[in-house]
Amino acid sequence: MRLVALVLVLELLLLPLLLVVVAQSTSGRSSCDKTRRVLTHPLGEISDGPAANYTQDSHCEWLIRAQNDSQYVTLQFRTMATECSYDYIFIYDGDSFRAPLLGSFSGNTEPQRVVASSGSMLILLYSDTNYVLEGFRAEYSITNCRNNCSGHGQCVAHTCRCEAGWVGNDCGVEACPNRCGEEGSAQGTCAGDRCRCATGYAGQACSLELDNPIAKQWHWLSSTTRNGLPPRAAHSAVYYERSDALYVFGGYNLNEVLDSLCVFRFASNQWEDEWGVRLDLRHGDVATDETEALLRSRSLLLEEESERLLGLSREPNFLSNVLYTLADNRSGLLTEAFVNGSRPVGRYGHAATTVPDGFVLFGGKLANGLLANDLW
């Protein structure tokens, strides 16, 4: 009897200890509870919790904070499943919802790698009061350089110095894909950090034969790095045969409505602004003195064009020939909302098409949320 009593006493004493151990082991995997969690470790994992599904009416935040604002925070999704178009994961480049939005994701497709360059990344999981799914799991890392220079460069003062043959802010892009066709039909040559295409060829690898293109083939024409063209969506793009160029106007970059006109010249295989200045100059693609001289020339051009557009001169110019209003938009009730001098204001979701002497734009959504009905 004494032995049985002793066993019972020991079991009663050990029971609270077991409860404490179980409670402590699961506390780190508790479901998100509408609070903000701050993470400062250089490596880690975040998820909506250990449960099969995230909870309804969720508003959970994770703030990943580096030691200083010169470091990079990288987030790589491993699983993703939310109610499409209703439950979202928002990611910001900073520590507040006023910071630039890097992306908003919904559905069951794993997003691409997301990088914050401010030293902080804020992640928000939002769900409505209805249907829920498995949620997400993602891994994060804090590094001194973006993507640790992809193994093709050295990180110096938070900037990647790429090895020969590699370019991009993370040295992740091959400078001369397929050696620019040098070993085949002499389509181009590798000159420094890019392909210089022979006459009649275009593209990042000089693979597109302009006069005799091969059917049913994709060709990579413009690099995602160092081309100077800001990323955008919902823009218009038209090809104008006379100038052998693609004209891209407006669009939206998740944070602001754009009003720029960018031109891709197939003959030179590069992007330019509407004044003919290469967009990649801002990335130091040419010598500093030359860059400054070209930018000064653009400033002069802007002044001259402004005078012409204000009616001080009636000489032909780019905007009057290619981007010219087809009706007098300066009259009527919608003057202040839709007109900015003699050129269209920024917009996205608009339509565009070519005409014999250029191209026209119509409609779209403006930065103030109104829908436009002007024709340019």
Secondary structure, DSSP 8 states (H G I E B T S, - for coil): -HHHHHHHHHHHHHHHHHHHHHHHHHHTT----SSEEEE-SSEEEEES-SSSS--TT-EEEEEEE-SSTTSEEEEEEEEEE--TTTSEEEEESSSSTTS-EEEEE-SSS----EEESSSEEEEEEE--SS----EEEEEEEEESSGGGGGGSEEEETTEEEE-TTEESTTS-EESSGGGGGTTTT--EEEETTEEEE-TTEESTTS-EESSS--SS-----S-SSSS-----BS-EEEEETTTTEEEEE--B-SS-B---EEEEETTTTEEEETTS-BGGGGGT-S-HHHHHHHHHHHHHHHHHHHHHHTTS-----HHHHTS--SS-TTSSTTHHHHEETTEE---BS-EEEEETTEEEEEEEE-TTS-EEEEE-
